[in-house]
Structures are given as C-alpha cells and as structure tokens.
Amino acid sequence: MPLSDEERRVLQELVNEGSVRKAAIKLFNSIKGRFVIRRVVRKALKHLIRMGVITGY
C-alpha cells in the first residue's frame, strides 16, 4: 500500500523541519496535527517492513 501524495508531503515536511512539533505547526498551523504525522510515520514504517527494507521487527 504505497503512500498518497499528501502523506509524502507530510513525511517530506517532517524531514525538512526535523521535529514532529515543528512540522505540525507548519502543515496544520497547530500542534494538534502531531497525531496525523505520527500516523503517517507508522504507515510508512509498516510499508518499509513489508518491503524488506527494515528487518528485525
């Protein structure tokens, strides 16, 4: 299950900002968007595990 364009944008912003808090403020203008970012990170992690990129989980 690949990531949508919006999910990719969230991950890219997280990498650019360096923290979940800063990315949430920039993307959603609120710190309350952190749960959305965490959900996308979990989805990306599961995808990488299924692909075999990350092992040991």
Secondary structure as UniProt FT lines:
FT   HELIX           5..17
FT   HELIX           20..28
FT   HELIX           31..33
FT   HELIX           34..51
//
